[in-house]
Amino acid sequence: MGSAGGFPKASFTERQSTDMKVLIVGSGGREHAIAWKVAQSPRVEEIYCAPGNAGIGQIATCVPIGAMEFDRLADFAEEKAIDLTIIGMDDPLVGGVVDVFAARGLRVFGPRKNAAILEGSKAFSKDLMKKYDIPTAAYETFDDADAAMAYLETSDYPIVLKADGLALGKGVLICQTKEEAMAGVKEIMLDRKFGAAGNRLVIEEFLTGREVSVLSFVDGKTIRTMTSAQDHKRALDGDQGLNTGGMGTFSPSPFYTEEVDAFCQKYVYQKSVDAMRAEGREFKGIIFFGLILTEKGPRVLEYNARFGDPEAQVVLPRMKNDIIEVIEACIDGTLDTIDLQFADNACVCVVLASGGYPVSYQKGFEIHGLENFENREGCYVFHAGTKLVDGKMVTNGGRVLGVTALGDDLKSARANAYEAVKLVDFEGAYHRSDIGKAIDEA
């Protein structure tokens, strides 16, 4: 194992076999997982990450360029003769970073702006599903707060409110009563809690069932789905507390059966890719399908246009393929030649967060125990919010670390992850103690 929190590195002879330079755009646990997977490719010689974090800095050269500084990123890619840029985050994809790179003839992985709207606008994605008969919840879209409130007067409850634009995974409110829903409309559309993301509002039927995430590689026409996962969004045990960017995840989901997969392959996955192509919005990159398994069958809750975070942290460790080969097939339109494979095991990630997250929290606390992972097989620490100060690793965000472990099955992976959580600590650290508990009910 290498020094980066137990991450294996390609040997010197492997790295001699080719000399690709790769740039990864982003700074969280997802980007650390991507960098870790990229580092395993014998085709890659050098990895850069903009802006990166302290953990990523152990396997890549971090560059002080923000993810939304498109021209500076492209300038850097030209200056360093980068062979491939991987966009990890949603904001730059929705903002059109891929178009900027493509216009300069730079090789880049991710959807163009007109395709990233699949995540950038919930109203667009809901209209797309309606038009192409892709199963989803019933909904209405509103540009006016008064009209939305009038609609709520005669609605059934619970009901779901979704800010149309990007809101760091937090722009969804599940409202149990009319009063809650009215307050939610005020919060999103009038108080502007999520800024411009709340200019439009989607009000959606509340569905009940198990939620499952399925990520996929797409080359514009062909789709290859990855193994399933399940995220835990709420801050506290028992799915209580505020929505977060994700407090942990596990893979695979025992509820994602062969029957569910067959249904989604027929009615969801390929149909979504074909719908985007038919709309003149060819999608190349990652489509994340947020599904809910209802009594009436699977339904699409949402699309994302990139790897999930922390889903990437449990899916990529199980992936057998060289990620560079798969990504290049997506760019070149040859994904149909790829046999995407995942190990017959399981993986669990428990997020260590700063006390007070997701509301307010302090930064700058020293992190202790990372060295415990250096030779611990099958256990990894993906850094989300860290930085180096005077040679010490300190906290620098709400979600700080993703402690991740493999196992032969979900129960052993869960046990391994929680054992690993005990090895690392910082002042005010907290985590959910029930990540993957649902597997006991499978």
Secondary structure, DSSP 8 states (H G I E B T S, - for coil): --TTTS-----HHHHHT--EEEEEEE-SHHHHHHHHHHHT-TTEEEEEEEE--TTGGGTSEE----TT-HHHHHHHHHHTT-SEEEE--HHHHHHTHHHHHHHTT--EES--HHHHHHHH-HHHHHHHHHHTT--B--EEEES-HHHHHHHHTT--SSEEEEESS--TT--EEEESSHHHHHHHHIIIIIS-TTGGGGSSEEEEE---SEEEEEEEEEESS-EEEEEEEEE--EEEGGGEEEE-S-SEEEES-TT--HHHHHHHIIIIIHHHHHHHHHTT---EEEEEEEEEEETTEEEEEEEESS--TTHHHHHGGGB-S-HHHHHHHHHHT-GGG----B-SSEEEEEEEE-TTTTT------B-B-GGGGTT-TTEEEEESSEEEETTEEEE-SSEEEEEEEEESSHHHHHHHHHHHHTT-B-TT-B--S-TTGGGGG-
